[in-house]
Amino acid sequence: MENKIIGKVQNLLELAYDAPNDEEWQTALLMAQKTYG
């Protein structure tokens, strides 16, 4: 189960890294936080 969460967070971080602007970064990070929460 933990591996799935880690995978999701990694995917979100990759999306955030590719995001062209700060707003998408913030959205991706919020999604990552919700996934952890």
DRENTORKOL-3810 file (N, C-alpha, C; in nm, 4 decimals):
REM DRENTORKOL-3810
@n.u->0.0837; n.v->-0.1206; n.w->0.0000; ca.u->0.0000; ca.v->0.0000; ca.w->0.0000; c.u->0.0872; c.v->0.1257; c.w->0.0000
@n.u->0.1931; n.v->0.1240; n.w->0.0796; ca.u->0.2805; ca.v->0.2404; ca.w->0.0865; c.u->0.3464; c.v->0.2680; c.w->-0.0486
@n.u->0.3829; n.v->0.1613; n.w->-0.1190; ca.u->0.4465; ca.v->0.1787; ca.w->-0.2492; c.u->0.3548; c.v->0.2512; c.w->-0.3463
@n.u->0.2249; n.v->0.2215; n.w->-0.3398; ca.u->0.1294; ca.v->0.2889; ca.w->-0.4283; c.u->0.1261; c.v->0.4379; c.w->-0.3979
@n.u->0.1269; n.v->0.4725; n.w->-0.2700; ca.u->0.1247; ca.v->0.6134; ca.w->-0.2300; c.u->0.2513; c.v->0.6827; c.w->-0.2787
@n.u->0.3654; n.v->0.6173; n.w->-0.2580; ca.u->0.4925; ca.v->0.6752; ca.w->-0.3021; c.u->0.4908; c.v->0.6960; c.w->-0.4530
@n.u->0.4383; n.v->0.5979; n.w->-0.5259; ca.u->0.4301; ca.v->0.6102; ca.w->-0.6708; c.u->0.3443; c.v->0.7276; c.w->-0.7129
@n.u->0.2306; n.v->0.7453; n.w->-0.6459; ca.u->0.1418; ca.v->0.8574; ca.w->-0.6778; c.u->0.2117; c.v->0.9900; c.w->-0.6517
@n.u->0.2794; n.v->0.9986; n.w->-0.5387; ca.u->0.3484; ca.v->1.1231; ca.w->-0.5046; c.u->0.4596; c.v->1.1506; c.w->-0.6055
@n.u->0.5327; n.v->1.0467; n.w->-0.6442; ca.u->0.6387; ca.v->1.0653; ca.w->-0.7435; c.u->0.5805; c.v->1.1168; c.w->-0.8739
@n.u->0.4666; n.v->1.0602; n.w->-0.9157; ca.u->0.4013; ca.v->1.1062; ca.w->-1.0386; c.u->0.3608; c.v->1.2525; c.w->-1.0261
@n.u->0.3059; n.v->1.2895; n.w->-0.9104; ca.u->0.2639; ca.v->1.4281; ca.w->-0.8896; c.u->0.3838; c.v->1.5224; c.w->-0.8918
@n.u->0.4936; n.v->1.4783; n.w->-0.8309; ca.u->0.6127; ca.v->1.5627; ca.w->-0.8295; c.u->0.6695; c.v->1.5786; c.w->-0.9697
@n.u->0.6632; n.v->1.4710; n.w->-1.0499; ca.u->0.7093; ca.v->1.4809; ca.w->-1.1883; c.u->0.6231; c.v->1.5802; c.w->-1.2650
@n.u->0.4916; n.v->1.5747; n.w->-1.2441; ca.u->0.4015; ca.v->1.6696; ca.w->-1.3090; c.u->0.4347; c.v->1.8122; c.w->-1.2646
@n.u->0.4580; n.v->1.8287; n.w->-1.1368; ca.u->0.4892; ca.v->1.9611; ca.w->-1.0839; c.u->0.6202; c.v->2.0121; c.w->-1.1434
@n.u->0.7169; n.v->1.9234; n.w->-1.1564; ca.u->0.8475; ca.v->1.9619; ca.w->-1.2102; c.u->0.8347; c.v->2.0103; c.w->-1.3542
@n.u->0.7407; n.v->1.9503; n.w->-1.4284; ca.u->0.7193; ca.v->1.9876; ca.w->-1.5681; c.u->0.6240; c.v->2.1057; c.w->-1.5828
@n.u->0.5615; n.v->2.1468; n.w->-1.4738; ca.u->0.4602; ca.v->2.2526; ca.w->-1.4807; c.u->0.5244; c.v->2.3841; c.w->-1.5263
@n.u->0.4600; n.v->2.4527; n.w->-1.6203; ca.u->0.5162; ca.v->2.5770; ca.w->-1.6734; c.u->0.4997; c.v->2.6973; c.w->-1.5805
@n.u->0.4179; n.v->2.6860; n.w->-1.4776; ca.u->0.3995; ca.v->2.8018; ca.w->-1.3898; c.u->0.3805; c.v->2.7601; c.w->-1.2443
@n.u->0.3931; n.v->2.8575; n.w->-1.1547; ca.u->0.3875; ca.v->2.8314; ca.w->-1.0108; c.u->0.2522; c.v->2.7773; c.w->-0.9664
@n.u->0.1455; n.v->2.8219; n.w->-1.0319; ca.u->0.0119; ca.v->2.7797; ca.w->-0.9898; c.u->-0.0029; c.v->2.6284; c.w->-1.0042
@n.u->0.0470; n.v->2.5729; n.w->-1.1145; ca.u->0.0373; ca.v->2.4285; ca.w->-1.1337; c.u->0.1249; c.v->2.3555; c.w->-1.0323
@n.u->0.2395; n.v->2.4140; n.w->-0.9996; ca.u->0.3266; ca.v->2.3586; ca.w->-0.8958; c.u->0.2491; c.v->2.3471; c.w->-0.7645
@n.u->0.1855; n.v->2.4575; n.w->-0.7259; ca.u->0.1128; ca.v->2.4608; ca.w->-0.5987; c.u->0.0002; c.v->2.3591; c.w->-0.5984
@n.u->-0.0706; n.v->2.3476; n.w->-0.7112; ca.u->-0.1801; ca.v->2.2513; ca.w->-0.7204; c.u->-0.1269; c.v->2.1098; c.w->-0.7033
@n.u->-0.0173; n.v->2.0791; n.w->-0.7708; ca.u->0.0402; ca.v->1.9453; ca.w->-0.7625; c.u->0.0870; c.v->1.9156; c.w->-0.6202
@n.u->0.1468; n.v->2.0138; n.w->-0.5550; ca.u->0.1937; ca.v->1.9926; ca.w->-0.4181; c.u->0.0763; c.v->1.9721; c.w->-0.3226
@n.u->-0.0324; n.v->2.0462; n.w->-0.3437; ca.u->-0.1515; ca.v->2.0277; ca.w->-0.2606; c.u->-0.2069; c.v->1.8872; c.w->-0.2797
@n.u->-0.2084; n.v->1.8404; n.w->-0.4035; ca.u->-0.2569; ca.v->1.7057; ca.w->-0.4316; c.u->-0.1687; c.v->1.6029; c.w->-0.3612
@n.u->-0.0385; n.v->1.6274; n.w->-0.3619; ca.u->0.0538; ca.v->1.5362; ca.w->-0.2953; c.u->0.0270; c.v->1.5346; c.w->-0.1452
@n.u->0.0022; n.v->1.6518; n.w->-0.0885; ca.u->-0.0261; ca.v->1.6595; ca.w->0.0549; c.u->-0.1545; c.v->1.5847; c.w->0.0888
@n.u->-0.2573; n.v->1.5989; n.w->0.0031; ca.u->-0.3833; ca.v->1.5287; ca.w->0.0266; c.u->-0.3624; c.v->1.3781; c.w->0.0183
@n.u->-0.2757; n.v->1.3356; n.w->-0.0736; ca.u->-0.2475; ca.v->1.1930; ca.w->-0.0893; c.u->-0.1822; c.v->1.1392; c.w->0.0378
@n.u->-0.0896; n.v->1.2174; n.w->0.0948; ca.u->-0.0242; ca.v->1.1760; ca.w->0.2186; c.u->-0.1213; c.v->1.1797; c.w->0.3359
@n.u->-0.2050; n.v->1.2836; n.w->0.3400; ca.u->-0.2954; ca.v->1.3076; ca.w->0.4519; c.u->-0.3888; c.v->1.1928; c.w->0.4747
END
